């Protein structure tokens, strides 16, 4: 599965705006050019994990929020994703998924 850097960039931009940072302020804090930060937010430049962690710490968001759209602990996110998955399946596939999930959930 390919990494969609444009989605990551959009999430970073949203997190930056939520903290009321301009691109210039954030770029200065992480010691990169405004142009580079802009390319990250547009998804035209890749971001490494070290830089991602640095940005996430400043913006007070988890890497999971940025990479997956939610933290790994978010039940609400998983419920939403699961509902979307099921919505796009036929009723036969929904039943099969339910049966498999039931078996997995009941394992000890």
TIKE-325329 format. One record per residue: residue in three letters; x, y, z of N, C-alpha, C in turn. Coordinates in pm, whole numbers, plus 50000, padded with zeros to 5 digits. Layout:
# TIKE-325329
ALAXYZXYZXYZ/...
# end
This chain:
# TIKE-325329
UNK500844988250000500005000050000500895012450000/UNK500645021449910501435033649898501025043850004/UNK501965051650048501695062150145501145074150070/UNK500035079450116499435091250055499915103650131/UNK500985109650082501575121050151500665133350147/UNK499755134050050498845145550046497865145050164/UNK497425133150202496525131650317497285135050445/UNK498505130150457499335133250573499535148350582/UNK499835154450470500025168950466498785176750507/UNK497615172250459496365178850497496145177950648/UNK496425166450705496245164650850497225173250929/UNK498455174250880499435182850946498995197450939/UNK498515201550824498055215350806496895218350901/UNK495955209150910494815210951000495285212051145/UNK496215203251185496745203551321497485216651347/UNK498225221351248498965234051262497985245551282/UNK496945245751202495945256551213495185255751345/UNK494925243551392494255241951522495075247651636/UNK496395247551622497285253251724497595267951695/UNK496995273251591497145287451553498585291251519/UNK499285281751454500625284451403500515288051255/UNK501305297851214501455300351071502505290551019/UNK502585289150888503645280750831505005286150871/UNK505135299250870506405305450905506805302151049/UNK505865302851143506165299851283506575285251302/UNK505815276151240506145261951255507465258651187/UNK507685264151069508935261650997510125266251080/UNK509995277551146511085282651230511325273351348/UNK510255268451410510395259751527511055246451494/UNK510835241451371511425228551333512665230251244/UNK513055242851224514275246151150514275240951006/UNK513175243950936513095241150792512595253750723/UNK512695253950593512185265350518510665264850509/UNK510085276650492508625277350474508235269550348/UNK509045270350246508755263350121508705248250143/UNK509645243050223509665228650250508415224650328/UNK508055232250431506855229250509505625229850419/UNK505575239450331504455240550237504365228250148/UNK505505223350100505515211350016505045199150095/UNK505425198350224504945187250308503435187850320/UNK502905199850347501455201250365500685198550236/UNK501295200950122500645198049993500835183549951/UNK501745176650019502015162649985502995160949872/UNK503665171749833504635170649723506045167449773/UNK506245167649905507495163149966507185152650070/UNK508035142750078507865132350178508415137350312/UNK507885131750419508345135450553508865122850621/UNK510025123950685510555112250756509965111750897/UNK510135100250961509515098251093510085107551199/UNK511355110451191511965119551288511315133351280/UNK511165138351160510545151551139509075151151177/UNK508395140251142506985138951176506795139251327/UNK507635131951399507555131651545507795145551603/UNK508765152551548509075166051594507865175351575/UNK507245174651460506075183051432504905179151523/UNK504685166151536503565161351619503715165851764/UNK504935165651816505165170151953504815184951968/UNK505235193051872504945207451876503445210251864/UNK502775202451780501345204651756500455197051854/UNK501105188951939500395181252041499335171951980/UNK499765164751877498945154251815499805141751807/UNK499165130351799499935117951787500275115151641/UNK501315107451623501665103151488500525095051428/UNK499815087551514498665079851467497585088851411/UNK497365100151476496375109751424496745114151282/UNK498025116851263498475121951133498535110851029/UNK499055099351065499225088550967497925081150937/UNK497095079251038495885071151020494595078951030/UNK494685091351067493465099151086492925098051226/UNK493605090451309493165088851447494235081851527/UNK494175083751657495105076551742494715061951748/UNK495665053651777495405039251781494435035551892/UNK494235044351990493355041552103491925046352079/UNK491665051951965490365058251943489325048051896/UNK488425044451987487345035151954486385041451856/UNK486115054351874485205061551784485685060451639/UNK487005062351620487575061251486487385047251429/UNK487685037151509487555023451461486115020051428/UNK485195024551512483785022051484483355028451353/UNK483825040651331483485047651207484085040651086/UNK485345036851095486005029850985485325016450956/UNK484975009251062484324996251046482954998050982/UNK482215008151025480895010850967481025014150818/UNK482025022150783482235025550641482605013350560/UNK483415004750617483804992350550482574983750522/UNK481744982050624480554973650609479544979650511/UNK479434992750513478464999550427478694996350279/UNK479954994050245480304991550105480284976750068/UNK479834968250159479784953850134478344949150112/UNK478224938450037476914932050021476494926150155/UNK475224922850169474744917150296475404903550322/UNK475694895850218476394883150236477804885350293/UNK478514895250239479854898250290479774903750432/UNK478764911850460478604917050595478414905750696/UNK477614895950659477384884350747478674876550768/UNK479444874550662480714867550672481684875050763/UNK481784888150745482654896350830482204895350976/UNK480914895850998480374894751133480754881351196/UNK480574870651119480894857251170482374855851204/UNK483244861151118484684860551143485034869051265/UNK484484880951273484754889751388484284883351518/UNK483154876651514482604870051632483554859151681/UNK484094851251587485054840751623486304846951685/UNK486834857451623488044863851674487774870051811/UNK486664876751827486344883251954486164873352068/UNK485734861352037485484851352141486704842652170/UNK487824845052100489034837452127489614841652262/UNK490184831652330490794834652461492264832752459/
# end
